[in-house]
């Protein structure tokens, strides 16, 4: 077990407050071994970084200010072990707010944070106190991409864009990644929430010249034009685009036909069907970004499908 550093080793301030909150999560997770944390980080998925034994120890000991991709990994592992069963991604978002203040060396990050040690909800999930709450999120401060984006994900996104900016009539081959929904506002680091843009259009998106809906429309056009999704996935996107809704059932035996929408973060499995018979049905739902994709699907130029 890694002990909480004393105030002599880690003085009061933003860094100590973050480490205190991390130790609260560490305690609720049952003080897992450092090797266990490192090994568990390997299985977080392609969109997440892994953390070494020494890296996990250094972060819990407060020996250095961690990069976000490393802090995110340890938070996701500990949150998944938390007996109060919080949503790991939501916990990571809360830690991200504190990390931003620490990384930016904001003047508000040097206050008396311990005065807010009671900001723990009944579910065991803490919330940032008003004194250190991050400023209102704007695309300009949150759409830039950190190191947590995996090489494989970047490759898939570059293939999606075809190596050029997808904004009509642009065709610039100098492109960079941008978040569609910023992480500070609940965005996630997955395929559906990322897109390659040229620096000029990225800057215009940051300053509000493009809306998130317009960027999702670009994603939709790229998806059907490049035949990214199966016919079943096209049908469901068309159904939701025309009729609304968020939940649907689909044969368990044909689950593989939804693999791309699930991998891209647009849908998630709610309840698995029982058995392997043809009558067994899975229950799925659109995620937040999946709902946004469906809302623009019919307007993207995707071929219409007769849904009766």
C-alpha positions in Angstrom: 0.0 0.0 0.0 1.3 3.5 -1.0 0.8 5.9 2.0 -0.5 9.4 1.5 2.5 11.8 1.5 2.8 14.1 4.4 2.6 17.9 4.0 6.4 18.3 4.3 6.9 16.1 1.2 3.9 17.4 -0.6 2.8 20.9 0.6 -0.8 22.1 0.5 -2.0 23.2 -3.0 -3.4 21.8 -6.2 -1.1 18.9 -6.4 -1.7 17.7 -2.9 -5.5 18.1 -3.3 -5.4 15.9 -6.4 -3.3 13.3 -4.6 -5.7 13.3 -1.6 -8.7 12.7 -3.9 -6.7 10.0 -5.7 -6.0 8.3 -2.4 -9.7 8.4 -1.5 -10.4 6.5 -4.7 -7.5 4.2 -3.9 -9.0 3.4 -0.5 -12.5 2.7 -1.9 -10.8 0.4 -4.5 -9.4 -1.6 -1.6 -5.7 -0.6 -1.9 -4.9 -2.8 -4.9 -1.2 -3.6 -5.4 0.8 -1.4 -7.7 1.5 -4.4 -10.1 -2.2 -5.1 -10.2 -2.9 -1.5 -11.2 -0.3 -1.6 -13.9 -1.5 -5.0 -15.3 -5.1 -3.8 -15.3 -4.2 -0.7 -17.3 -3.1 -3.0 -20.2 -6.7 -4.0 -20.7 -8.3 -0.6 -20.7 -8.6 -0.5 -24.5 -7.0 1.0 -27.5 -8.0 4.5 -26.5 -6.2 4.5 -23.2 -2.6 4.5 -22.2 -1.0 1.9 -19.8 1.0 2.8 -16.8 4.1 1.2 -15.4 4.5 0.0 -11.8 6.9 2.8 -11.0 4.6 5.3 -12.7 1.6 4.3 -10.6 3.7 4.5 -7.5 5.1 8.0 -8.3 1.6 9.3 -9.0 0.1 8.0 -5.7 3.2 9.2 -3.8 2.9 12.7 -5.3 6.5 12.6 -6.5 5.8 14.3 -9.8 3.0 16.0 -11.7 1.7 13.3 -14.0 0.8 13.5 -17.7 -2.9 13.3 -18.1 -2.7 10.0 -20.1 -1.0 8.3 -17.1 -3.3 9.8 -14.5 -6.3 8.8 -16.6 -5.1 5.2 -16.7 -4.7 4.9 -12.9 -8.1 6.7 -12.3 -9.9 4.3 -14.6 -8.4 1.3 -13.0 -9.2 2.4 -9.5 -12.7 3.5 -10.4 -13.4 0.1 -11.9 -12.5 -1.5 -8.6 -14.4 1.0 -6.4 -17.0 -0.9 -4.4 -19.5 2.0 -4.8 -19.5 1.2 -8.5 -19.2 4.7 -10.0 -19.0 5.2 -13.8 -15.2 5.2 -14.4 -15.3 7.7 -17.2 -17.3 10.2 -15.1 -14.7 9.9 -12.3 -11.9 10.5 -14.9 -13.7 13.6 -16.1 -13.8 14.9 -12.6 -10.1 14.3 -12.1 -9.4 15.9 -15.4 -10.8 19.2 -14.1 -8.3 19.2 -11.3 -5.4 18.1 -13.5 -6.1 21.0 -15.9 -5.8 23.4 -13.0 -2.6 21.8 -11.9 -1.1 21.6 -15.3 -2.0 25.2 -16.1 -0.7 26.4 -12.8 -3.8 28.4 -12.4 -3.8 31.1 -9.5 -6.8 29.4 -8.1 -4.9 26.2 -7.7 -3.0 27.4 -4.6 -5.9 27.9 -2.2 -6.8 25.9 0.9 -8.2 22.8 -0.8 -8.5 20.8 2.3 -11.3 23.0 3.4 -13.5 21.2 0.9 -12.6 17.6 1.9 -16.3 16.9 2.5 -17.3 17.1 -1.2 -18.0 13.4 -1.5 -21.3 12.2 -2.7 -23.3 9.4 -1.2 -22.1 7.2 -4.1 -18.5 7.9 -3.2 -17.8 10.1 -6.2 -16.3 13.5 -5.4 -17.0 16.7 -7.1 -14.7 19.7 -7.4 -15.4 22.4 -4.9 -16.7 25.8 -6.2 -13.4 27.5 -5.4 -11.5 25.4 -7.9 -14.1 24.6 -10.5 -12.8 24.9 -14.0 -14.1 27.8 -16.1 -16.9 27.3 -18.5 -15.7 25.0 -21.3 -15.1 26.5 -24.7 -13.9 24.6 -27.8 -10.8 26.8 -27.9 -9.5 25.5 -24.6 -10.6 21.9 -24.9 -10.5 20.7 -28.5 -6.7 20.0 -28.6 -5.6 16.4 -28.4 -3.3 15.1 -25.8 -1.0 12.0 -25.8 -3.7 9.6 -24.7 -4.9 9.1 -28.2 -3.5 5.8 -29.4 -1.6 5.3 -32.6 -4.2 2.8 -33.8 -7.0 5.3 -33.3 -5.1 8.1 -35.0 -4.5 5.8 -38.0 -8.2 4.9 -38.2 -9.2 8.5 -38.1 -6.6 9.5 -40.7 -8.0 6.7 -43.0 -11.5 8.1 -42.4 -10.4 11.5 -43.5 -8.5 10.1 -46.5 -5.5 12.1 -45.4 -7.1 15.4 -46.2 -9.4 17.9 -44.4 -13.0 16.7 -44.8 -14.5 20.2 -45.0 -15.9 20.6 -48.5 -13.6 22.3 -51.0 -10.7 22.3 -48.6 -8.5 19.2 -49.4 -5.6 20.4 -47.3 -3.2 17.5 -46.6 -1.9 19.3 -43.4 -4.3 18.0 -40.8 -4.6 17.6 -37.0 -6.9 15.9 -34.6 -9.7 17.7 -32.8 -12.3 16.7 -30.2 -15.9 17.3 -31.3 -17.3 17.5 -27.8 -14.5 18.7 -25.5 -13.5 16.3 -22.6 -14.3 19.1 -20.1 -17.9 18.9 -21.3 -18.2 15.1 -21.2 -16.5 14.2 -24.5 -14.6 11.0 -24.7 -11.4 9.9 -26.4 -12.9 7.6 -29.0 -13.4 7.4 -32.8 -16.9 9.0 -32.8 -15.7 12.1 -30.9 -12.6 12.8 -32.9 -12.0 14.1 -36.4 -9.0 15.3 -38.5 -9.2 18.9 -39.6 -6.7 21.3 -41.2 -5.3 23.8 -38.8 -7.4 26.6 -40.4 -10.7 24.8 -40.0 -9.6 23.5 -36.6 -9.1 27.1 -35.5 -12.5 28.1 -36.9 -14.1 25.2 -35.0 -12.4 26.4 -31.8 -13.7 29.9 -32.3 -17.3 28.7 -33.0 -17.5 29.1 -36.7 -18.5 25.5 -36.9 -21.0 23.8 -34.6 -20.6 20.3 -33.2 -23.6 19.3 -35.2 -21.9 20.4 -38.4 -18.8 18.3 -37.5 -21.0 15.3 -36.8 -22.5 15.8 -40.3 -19.0 15.6 -41.7 -18.5 12.3 -39.8 -21.7 11.0 -41.2 -20.8 11.8 -44.8 -17.4 10.2 -44.4 -19.0 7.1 -42.8 -21.4 6.2 -45.6 -19.2 7.4 -48.4 -16.3 5.1 -47.2 -18.7 2.2 -46.5 -17.6 2.1 -42.9 -20.8 0.5 -41.5 -22.7 -2.6 -42.3 -26.1 -2.6 -43.9 -27.7 -3.4 -40.5 -25.9 -0.4 -39.0 -27.1 1.8 -41.9 -30.7 0.7 -41.3 -30.6 1.5 -37.6 -29.0 4.9 -38.2 -31.7 5.7 -40.8 -34.5 4.5 -38.4 -33.3 6.8 -35.6 -32.7 9.6 -38.0 -36.3 9.4 -39.3 -38.2 8.3 -36.2 -36.1 9.4 -33.2 -35.6 7.3 -30.1 -32.5 5.8 -28.5 -33.1 2.1 -27.7 -33.5 -0.8 -30.0 -33.3 -4.6 -30.0 -31.2 -6.7 -32.4 -30.7 -10.5 -32.7 -28.0 -11.7 -30.5 -26.8 -14.1 -33.3 -26.2 -11.0 -35.5 -24.3 -9.0 -32.9 -21.3 -8.9 -35.1 -23.2 -6.8 -37.7 -23.1 -3.9 -35.1 -19.4 -4.2 -34.3 -18.4 -0.9 -36.0 -21.0 1.4 -34.4 -20.1 -0.1 -31.0 -16.3 0.2 -31.5 -16.7 3.8 -32.6 -18.6 4.7 -29.5 -22.0 5.3 -31.1 -24.0 2.5 -29.4 -23.6 0.4 -26.3 -25.1 -2.9 -25.2 -27.6 -2.5 -22.4 -28.7 -6.1 -21.9 -27.5 -9.3 -23.6 -30.0 -11.8 -24.9 -30.3 -15.1 -23.2 -29.0 -18.2 -25.1 -27.8 -18.3 -28.7 -31.1 -19.1 -30.4 -32.4 -16.9 -33.3 -35.1 -15.6 -31.1 -32.6 -14.3 -28.5 -32.4 -10.5 -28.7 -29.9 -8.0 -27.3 -31.0 -4.5 -26.1 -28.9 -1.6 -27.3 -29.0 2.1 -27.0 -27.4 5.1 -28.7 -24.8 7.0 -26.8 -24.8 10.7 -26.7 -22.6 11.1 -29.7 -24.5 8.3 -31.4 -27.7 10.3 -31.0 -26.0 13.3 -32.6 -24.8 11.1 -35.5 -28.3 9.7 -36.0 -29.8 13.2 -35.9 -27.8 14.3 -39.0 -27.7 10.9 -40.8 -30.6 11.6 -43.2 -29.2 15.0 -44.0 -25.7 13.7 -44.8 -26.7 12.4 -48.2 -26.6 8.7 -47.0 -28.7 6.5 -49.4 -32.3 6.3 -48.2 -33.5 3.0 -46.8 -37.2 1.9 -46.9 -38.1 1.3 -43.3 -41.8 0.8 -43.9 
